[in-house]
Amino acid sequence: MSKTGMILLAFFVSFLFISLQEIKAENSENAISAVVVNIRESPSLDALVTDQMEISKEYPIISTQGDWVELQLPGGKSGWVASYLVIKKEKRTEETNGDSYTDEHRSSATIASVLEDAINVRLEPTTSSAIIGKLAKDTQIHIVGEQGEWTEIQYSGNKGWIKSSFLQHKKDSSTDEAKNAAKAAEDSKRITILYNRTNIRSNATVNSTIVSIANEGDSFSVIKEIGDWYKIQLENGKEGYVANWIVDAPSITKDAESPPLTGSKKTTKKGNKKDLKGKVIVIDPGHGGKDSGTIGYLGTLEKNLTNRTANLLAKKLMSAGSKVILTRTDDTFLSLEKRVDISSQYDADAFVSIHYDSVKNHNIMGMTSYYYTSRQKELANELHAELIEATNMIDRGVRKNDYFVLRENSQPATLLELGYLSNPKEEKFVSTNKYQETVSSAIYQGLANYFK
């Protein structure tokens, strides 16, 4: 009887237990990422970061060099990652009496899957016992035994205990389906906070009393959706409200009495050059001077990118006969009050503020357009619809927000977040000449549609 063992290059990073997945191809080696980690141009910590590896994804191994592994990436590219951040695995087969079978077949009755992320593994079956590690969602683990509401598992070569409610036994498919359905239903009714120091209010208005403060990554169950707000369940059992433009939400089943979320509408009318002639349009490149705006994952300065977009848009509008006023034409600082004053001074037919977004979660992508008053809403909708159609970016919707340049602006105004510089892939994409031309043309067309 012969054995080919599973080779573990790393067990965990920062107490994160790595999920093992079944290999699809029988004769190929694959690496599974531990967390979202940097992919480098060459096998050195000083090498340029060219990409990031997604959690629990499998990648074919091309070669190894010292403590580094070269991976085959999508699109025909390759890159290097430190070997301690991955698991190298191959199909394990045993032969007995001429018959072969896999580990999964042999141990299917004692395998369970972890239902949630960052679940504590404890030394003893009690919540007061020492935490010896954490398990990631979908991790496949071997069950040793059970005691009350606790399950004993094999962990890092030893044994540990985890609450049984966090496990899904492979052998009971009917229970699996029920738990999966319940988990999916629960996940579809949760929102995640995008920014630190987010206000949770007593009612669905920005003037309501603040009842709690939430930080980026905090997650809450949704009780009800009310206009542009979510009514949520707080940890202390009380309820609160959070604005939908500062959270990340999956497809949430709406309450029948709640109005729908504000979103972009697919425009059917198309304006043209003549609709723009004579219109006074103020273009506001966000930030400038001492205010760099956000700094991208790869170092892009928002203030430079907004100025680039604004100047391309200005040229297109001027060629159509519009009267274009740029709040700034170079790298100078301009207060928010001054930007609004320019909009009022020129009695703008439209005020368009150009921005690029950023959050700590490097996976977030997409485009969002904002308004504050009902008079501004149509302009935001028209521009957003054209932008999404032209760029095929992830649509994060048209939302109400009390940005100063919108709240204090008496003219039709919108603020556009044209992509996330905190996401390295999107940062590269939005910085290209092709994207800049596309997005400025889309805003041009959206303005033409608005004035038609």
KEVEX-618117 format. One record per residue (C-alpha): x, y, z. Coordinates in nm, 4 decimals. Example, Ala and Ser with C-alpha at 12.3 -4.5 7.8 and 13.67 -1.06 7.14 Angstrom:
<rs>
R        c1        c2        c3
R    1.2300   -0.4500    0.7800
R    1.3670   -0.1060    0.7140
</rs>
This chain:
<rs>
R        c1        c2        c3
R    0.0000    0.0000    0.0000
R    0.1428    0.3380   -0.1048
R    0.0578    0.6913    0.0082
R    0.1098    1.0354   -0.1427
R    0.0684    1.2804    0.1415
R   -0.0692    1.6285    0.1393
R    0.2170    1.8780    0.1617
R    0.1445    2.1742    0.3869
R    0.3572    2.4778    0.3086
R    0.1715    2.6833    0.5699
R   -0.0960    2.6136    0.8258
R   -0.2127    2.9612    0.9100
R   -0.1323    3.3315    0.8979
R   -0.2242    3.5450    1.2003
R   -0.4245    3.2492    1.3408
R   -0.6296    3.2190    1.0217
R   -0.6794    2.8492    0.9398
R   -0.6586    2.7887    0.5678
R   -0.9485    2.6304    0.3826
R   -0.8660    2.3143    0.1888
R   -1.0547    2.2573   -0.1323
R   -1.0880    1.9470   -0.3489
R   -0.8519    1.9435   -0.6494
R   -1.0266    1.9479   -0.9824
R   -0.7346    1.8295   -1.1998
R   -0.5785    1.4979   -1.1000
R   -0.2261    1.5557   -1.2290
R   -0.1625    1.9215   -1.1421
R   -0.0283    2.0952   -0.8346
R   -0.2154    2.3988   -0.7079
R   -0.1625    2.6657   -0.4453
R   -0.4419    2.7931   -0.2226
R   -0.4097    3.1420   -0.0819
R   -0.4234    3.1936    0.2934
R   -0.5482    3.5518    0.2885
R   -0.5444    3.8331    0.0347
R   -0.1696    3.8558   -0.0175
R    0.0652    4.0422   -0.2461
R    0.1802    3.8923   -0.5761
R    0.5282    4.0191   -0.6656
R    0.7214    4.0602   -0.9877
R    1.0141    3.8470   -0.8631
R    1.0913    3.6292   -0.5558
R    1.1850    3.9114   -0.3168
R    1.0064    4.1283   -0.0592
R    1.1646    4.4272   -0.2327
R    1.0068    4.3352   -0.5666
R    0.7194    4.5357   -0.7153
R    0.3689    4.4266   -0.6093
R    0.1845    4.3502   -0.9337
R   -0.1362    4.1902   -0.8087
R   -0.3131    4.0337   -0.5126
R   -0.4160    3.6734   -0.4530
R   -0.7770    3.6165   -0.3525
R   -0.8646    3.4143   -0.0429
R   -0.9252    3.0395   -0.0961
R   -0.8482    3.0557   -0.4698
R   -0.6430    2.7856   -0.6404
R   -0.3549    2.8670   -0.8760
R   -0.1273    2.6298   -1.0711
R    0.2354    2.6269   -0.9533
R    0.4929    2.7010   -1.2236
R    0.8108    2.6758   -1.0169
R    0.9652    2.7287   -0.6738
R    1.2753    2.9232   -0.5699
R    1.3906    2.9165   -0.2098
R    1.1030    3.0381    0.0078
R    0.9014    3.1618   -0.2908
R    0.6442    3.0023   -0.5265
R    0.5780    3.1178   -0.8842
R    0.2051    3.0964   -0.9691
R    0.0128    3.0925   -1.2952
R   -0.2360    3.3824   -1.2767
R   -0.5449    3.4584   -1.4883
R   -0.4837    3.6204   -1.8254
R   -0.1630    3.4270   -1.8919
R    0.0333    3.6242   -1.6300
R    0.2506    3.4853   -1.3527
R    0.3804    3.6152   -1.0207
R    0.5651    3.5233   -0.7022
R    0.4279    3.4766   -0.3487
R    0.6004    3.3738   -0.0262
R    0.5630    2.9980    0.0199
R    0.4519    3.0260    0.3843
R    0.1321    3.1982    0.2676
R    0.0082    2.9060    0.0569
R   -0.0726    2.5392    0.0770
R    0.0669    2.3089   -0.1897
R   -0.1510    2.0055   -0.2345
R   -0.1948    1.7084   -0.4599
R   -0.4589    1.4427   -0.4917
R   -0.4211    1.1817   -0.2178
R   -0.5035    0.8243   -0.3127
R   -0.4669    0.4995   -0.1196
R   -0.4820    0.1490   -0.2645
R   -0.6117   -0.1468   -0.0690
R   -0.6800   -0.4884   -0.2099
R   -0.6563   -0.3464   -0.5597
R   -0.9219   -0.0803   -0.4988
R   -0.8362    0.2881   -0.4706
R   -1.0236    0.5593   -0.2842
R   -0.9665    0.9202   -0.1817
R   -0.9449    1.0696    0.1667
R   -1.2832    1.2324    0.1185
R   -1.4433    0.8941    0.0512
R   -1.2743    0.7377    0.3501
R   -1.3593    1.0099    0.6014
R   -1.6795    1.1652    0.4680
R   -1.8684    1.0582    0.7773
R   -1.6396    1.2626    1.0071
R   -1.5867    1.5789    0.7981
R   -1.7570    1.9097    0.8697
R   -1.7444    2.2549    0.7145
R   -1.7149    2.5830    0.9060
R   -2.0186    2.8077    0.8523
R   -1.8785    3.1492    0.9472
R   -1.5473    3.3364    0.9421
R   -1.2950    3.3796    1.2252
R   -1.4470    3.1115    1.4505
R   -1.2536    3.0478    1.7745
R   -1.0872    2.7115    1.8375
R   -1.0488    2.6557    2.2120
R   -0.8314    2.4284    2.4246
R   -1.1302    2.2996    2.6236
R   -1.5098    2.2888    2.5556
R   -1.5924    2.6140    2.7337
R   -1.5987    2.9818    2.6362
R   -1.3607    3.0614    2.9220
R   -1.0938    2.8275    2.7814
R   -0.7868    2.9606    2.5970
R   -0.8231    3.0355    2.2253
R   -0.5616    2.8358    2.0324
R   -0.6565    2.9516    1.6828
R   -0.9317    3.0578    1.4456
R   -1.1081    2.8871    1.1557
R   -1.2044    3.0536    0.8285
R   -1.5417    3.0082    0.6648
R   -1.5722    2.6878    0.4519
R   -1.2708    2.5252    0.6201
R   -1.3013    2.1427    0.6032
R   -1.2180    1.9854    0.9390
R   -1.2152    1.6310    1.0863
R   -1.4412    1.5617    1.3830
R   -1.2987    1.3634    1.6752
R   -1.5983    1.3640    1.9082
R   -1.8761    1.5700    2.0656
R   -1.9587    1.6927    2.4157
R   -2.2811    1.8806    2.4753
R   -2.2902    2.1844    2.2459
R   -1.9192    2.1462    2.1606
R   -1.7373    1.9461    1.8923
R   -1.3816    1.8163    1.9270
R   -1.1783    1.8521    1.6073
R   -0.8331    1.7826    1.4702
R   -0.6467    2.1119    1.4679
R   -0.2865    2.1915    1.3689
R   -0.1691    1.8389    1.4464
R   -0.3442    1.8366    1.7833
R   -0.7035    1.8667    1.8993
R   -0.9304    2.1584    1.9811
R   -1.2921    2.2464    2.0522
R   -1.5435    2.4546    1.8542
R   -1.9122    2.5355    1.9112
R   -2.1163    2.2754    1.7191
R   -2.3544    2.5436    1.5895
R   -2.0726    2.6784    1.3685
R   -2.0276    2.3453    1.1896
R   -2.2076    2.1783    0.9026
R   -2.1703    1.8005    0.8871
R   -2.1001    1.6649    0.5403
R   -2.2838    1.3374    0.5986
R   -2.6283    1.4973    0.6485
R   -2.7196    1.6490    0.3130
R   -3.0741    1.7438    0.4163
R   -2.9391    1.9321    0.7175
R   -2.6731    2.0906    0.4956
R   -2.9337    2.2270    0.2581
R   -3.1444    2.3654    0.5400
R   -2.8449    2.5335    0.7038
R   -2.7246    2.6712    0.3711
R   -3.0657    2.8148    0.2976
R   -3.0904    2.9696    0.6429
R   -2.7375    3.1116    0.6188
R   -2.8051    3.2544    0.2719
R   -3.1262    3.4139    0.3954
R   -2.9429    3.5638    0.6941
R   -2.6547    3.6947    0.4802
R   -2.8994    3.8582    0.2393
R   -3.0380    4.0661    0.5266
R   -2.7095    4.2073    0.6561
R   -2.5177    4.5239    0.5794
R   -2.1473    4.5978    0.6343
R   -2.0141    4.9413    0.7332
R   -1.7667    5.0894    0.4823
R   -1.6089    5.3683    0.6909
R   -1.4755    5.4187    1.0424
R   -1.6699    5.6454    1.2789
R   -2.0027    5.5901    1.1003
R   -2.3012    5.7361    1.2835
R   -2.5908    5.5081    1.3773
R   -2.8951    5.7314    1.4354
R   -3.2243    5.7120    1.6228
R   -3.4276    5.7742    1.3078
R   -3.3909    5.7770    0.9298
R   -3.2599    6.1347    0.8939
R   -2.9167    6.2963    0.9126
R   -3.0455    6.5279    1.1876
R   -3.1502    6.2469    1.4227
R   -2.9702    6.1732    1.7486
R   -2.6606    5.9544    1.7227
R   -2.7209    5.6366    1.9261
R   -2.4025    5.4483    1.8373
R   -2.0786    5.4647    1.6378
R   -1.9733    5.1856    1.3992
R   -1.6445    5.1190    1.2224
R   -1.5438    4.9741    0.8882
R   -1.6211    4.6024    0.8655
R   -1.8911    4.6016    1.1352
R   -2.1920    4.3990    1.0216
R   -2.5567    4.4339    1.1274
R   -2.8847    4.2548    1.0614
R   -3.1347    4.4609    0.8635
R   -3.4835    4.4905    1.0125
R   -3.6336    4.7107    0.7455
R   -3.5366    4.9324    0.4546
R   -3.6808    5.2842    0.4615
R   -3.5982    5.5009    0.1619
R   -3.2239    5.5670    0.1669
R   -3.1834    5.4191    0.5168
R   -3.1571    5.0791    0.6817
R   -3.3170    5.0070    1.0170
R   -3.0699    4.7719    1.1869
R   -3.0374    4.5538    1.4959
R   -2.7579    4.6687    1.7292
R   -2.5501    4.4375    1.9481
R   -2.7136    4.5689    2.2662
R   -3.0546    4.4580    2.1393
R   -3.1632    4.8090    2.0498
R   -3.2382    4.9420    1.7015
R   -3.0812    5.2157    1.4927
R   -3.0660    5.3636    1.1444
R   -2.7774    5.3939    0.9003
R   -2.7684    5.5635    0.5581
R   -2.7406    5.3240    0.2638
R   -2.4689    5.5290    0.0939
R   -2.2109    5.4417    0.3595
R   -2.2662    5.0672    0.3737
R   -2.2094    4.7638    0.1548
R   -2.5288    4.5642    0.1181
R   -2.6141    4.2472   -0.0760
R   -2.9516    4.2099   -0.2446
R   -3.1844    4.2740    0.0492
R   -3.5485    4.1694    0.0412
R   -3.7365    4.4949    0.0790
R   -4.0267    4.5498    0.3149
R   -4.3493    4.5878    0.1196
R   -4.4150    4.9256    0.2802
R   -4.0674    5.0625    0.2119
R   -3.9938    5.2743   -0.0960
R   -3.7278    5.1336   -0.3292
R   -3.3645    5.2402   -0.3106
R   -3.2738    5.5321   -0.5299
R   -3.0867    5.4022   -0.8322
R   -2.9779    5.5023   -1.1769
R   -3.2359    5.4816   -1.4505
R   -3.1528    5.3536   -1.7935
R   -3.2117    5.6529   -2.0125
R   -3.3905    5.6082   -2.3435
R   -3.3509    5.9630   -2.4643
R   -3.0227    6.0731   -2.6155
R   -2.9151    6.4326   -2.6224
R   -2.6647    6.5688   -2.8706
R   -2.4293    6.8598   -2.9289
R   -2.7028    7.1165   -2.9819
R   -2.8527    7.0401   -2.6401
R   -2.5271    7.1478   -2.4749
R   -2.4786    7.4725   -2.6656
R   -2.4879    7.7780   -2.4398
R   -2.5245    7.5779   -2.1186
R   -2.3197    7.6956   -1.8220
R   -2.1433    7.3959   -1.6724
R   -1.9143    7.4151   -1.3703
R   -1.6702    7.1240   -1.3478
R   -1.5165    7.0717   -1.0056
R   -1.2008    6.8545   -0.9940
R   -1.1965    6.7317   -0.6337
R   -0.9104    6.8237   -0.3950
R   -0.5868    6.9942   -0.5100
R   -0.2761    7.1573   -0.3678
R   -0.2180    7.0610   -0.0044
R   -0.5282    6.8412   -0.0224
R   -0.4190    6.5333   -0.2201
R   -0.7461    6.3488   -0.1698
R   -0.7102    5.9751   -0.1345
R   -0.3824    5.8063   -0.2225
R   -0.4296    5.4891   -0.4262
R   -0.3030    5.1432   -0.3337
R   -0.0307    5.1883   -0.5986
R    0.0317    5.5541   -0.5130
R   -0.2056    5.7401   -0.7480
R   -0.3050    6.0825   -0.6105
R   -0.6763    6.1501   -0.6405
R   -0.6185    6.5235   -0.6983
R   -0.4183    6.4505   -1.0152
R   -0.6696    6.2040   -1.1536
R   -0.9704    6.4303   -1.0928
R   -0.7943    6.7163   -1.2709
R   -0.7162    6.4909   -1.5657
R   -1.0778    6.3769   -1.5978
R   -1.2118    6.7313   -1.5598
R   -0.9886    6.8762   -1.8323
R   -1.0857    6.6057   -2.0821
R   -1.4535    6.6688   -2.0065
R   -1.4091    7.0461   -2.0368
R   -1.2610    7.0144   -2.3873
R   -1.5499    6.7983   -2.5034
R   -1.8112    7.0384   -2.3645
R   -1.6429    7.3480   -2.5058
R   -1.6389    7.1878   -2.8507
R   -2.0176    7.1568   -2.8193
R   -2.0540    7.5263   -2.7396
R   -2.1020    7.5007   -2.3642
R   -1.9714    7.7723   -2.1339
R   -1.7354    7.5726   -1.9110
R   -1.5950    7.6932   -1.5795
R   -1.3350    7.4797   -1.3996
R   -1.3142    7.5447   -1.0249
R   -0.9401    7.4788   -1.0588
R   -0.7202    7.4281   -1.3641
R   -0.3988    7.3196   -1.1926
R   -0.2717    7.1746   -0.8653
R   -0.4043    7.4429   -0.6312
R   -0.6039    7.4203   -0.3110
R   -0.9592    7.5519   -0.3180
R   -1.1993    7.5542   -0.0229
R   -1.5371    7.3848   -0.0474
R   -1.7049    7.7208    0.0114
R   -1.5247    7.8727   -0.2881
R   -1.6319    7.5856   -0.5131
R   -1.9949    7.6409   -0.4209
R   -1.9556    8.0189   -0.4642
R   -1.8357    7.9648   -0.8222
R   -2.1437    7.7535   -0.8957
R   -2.3703    8.0291   -0.7631
R   -2.1712    8.3164   -0.9200
R   -2.2065    8.1729   -1.2701
R   -2.5652    8.0532   -1.2122
R   -2.4591    7.7088   -1.3310
R   -2.7011    7.4982   -1.5295
R   -2.5083    7.1998   -1.3928
R   -2.2333    7.1532   -1.1341
R   -2.0311    6.8309   -1.1652
R   -1.7809    6.7413   -0.8909
R   -1.5276    6.4743   -0.9949
R   -1.3864    6.2302   -0.7383
R   -1.2367    5.8832   -0.6931
R   -1.3180    5.6732   -0.3868
R   -1.1203    5.4734   -0.1285
R   -1.1912    5.2371    0.1633
R   -0.9721    5.0044    0.3699
R   -1.1296    4.6968    0.2100
R   -0.9183    4.6534   -0.1059
R   -1.1819    4.4282   -0.2653
R   -1.4470    4.6993   -0.2979
R   -1.4952    4.8232   -0.6561
R   -1.7465    5.0272   -0.8541
R   -1.8979    5.3648   -0.9195
R   -2.1393    5.5768   -0.7147
R   -2.3154    5.9049   -0.7974
R   -2.4576    6.1422   -0.5370
R   -2.7174    6.4163   -0.5000
R   -2.8634    6.6015   -0.2006
R   -3.1836    6.7808   -0.3013
R   -3.4634    6.6543   -0.5256
R   -3.3642    6.9240   -0.7757
R   -3.0235    6.7556   -0.8117
R   -3.1492    6.3989   -0.8398
R   -3.2273    6.3937   -1.2120
R   -2.8812    6.5208   -1.3050
R   -2.7186    6.2486   -1.0941
R   -2.9413    5.9814   -1.2491
R   -2.8699    6.0859   -1.6081
R   -2.4929    6.0995   -1.5645
R   -2.4795    5.7775   -1.3668
R   -2.6815    5.5830   -1.6251
R   -2.4435    5.6858   -1.9036
R   -2.1350    5.6165   -1.6928
R   -2.2428    5.2616   -1.6078
R   -2.3457    5.1879   -1.9654
R   -2.0172    5.3179   -2.1084
R   -1.7724    5.1716   -1.8537
R   -1.9477    4.8525   -1.7390
R   -1.8241    4.9305   -1.3873
R   -1.9881    4.7736   -1.0810
R   -2.2998    4.9831   -1.0219
R   -2.3107    5.1067   -0.6614
R   -2.6122    5.3233   -0.7363
R   -2.7273    5.6834   -0.7166
R   -2.7501    5.7903   -0.3542
R   -2.8375    6.0875   -0.1400
R   -2.5556    6.2356    0.0677
R   -2.4941    6.5643    0.2440
R   -2.1594    6.6487    0.0863
R   -2.0917    7.0206    0.1345
R   -2.0670    7.0968   -0.2404
R   -2.4150    6.9431   -0.2829
R   -2.5862    7.0502    0.0389
R   -2.4838    7.4167    0.0082
R   -2.5315    7.4323   -0.3684
R   -2.8487    7.5957   -0.4951
R   -2.7800    7.4789   -0.8538
R   -2.8423    7.1343   -1.0076
R   -2.5363    6.9454   -0.8820
R   -2.3911    6.5968   -0.8549
R   -2.0775    6.4410   -0.7091
R   -1.9335    6.1445   -0.9002
R   -1.7104    5.8766   -0.7426
R   -1.5595    5.7244   -1.0576
R   -1.3874    5.4183   -0.9096
R   -1.1937    5.2931   -0.6078
R   -0.8243    5.3794   -0.5914
R   -0.8006    5.1494   -0.2882
R   -0.8500    4.8525   -0.5205
R   -0.5204    4.7993   -0.7119
R   -0.6877    4.6526   -1.0207
R   -0.9417    4.9325   -1.0416
R   -0.6720    5.1914   -0.9710
R   -0.4776    5.0701   -1.2758
R   -0.7926    5.0624   -1.4879
R   -0.9214    5.4124   -1.4068
R   -0.5749    5.5607   -1.4643
R   -0.5567    5.4452   -1.8266
R   -0.6079    5.6842   -2.1185
R   -0.8866    5.4622   -2.2484
R   -1.0844    5.4862   -1.9252
R   -1.0313    5.8607   -1.8964
R   -1.1595    5.9155   -2.2494
R   -1.4520    5.6814   -2.1919
R   -1.5614    5.8317   -1.8627
R   -1.5337    6.1940   -1.9805
R   -1.7362    6.1053   -2.2929
R   -1.9997    5.9367   -2.0776
R   -2.0387    6.2455   -1.8559
R   -2.0606    6.4578   -2.1730
R   -2.3399    6.2361   -2.3070
R   -2.5155    6.2292   -1.9699
R   -2.5213    6.6106   -1.9630
R   -2.6593    6.6182   -2.3174
R   -2.9353    6.3784   -2.2120
R   -3.0105    6.5925   -1.9074
R   -3.0503    6.9106   -2.1094
R   -3.2517    6.7501   -2.3929
</rs>
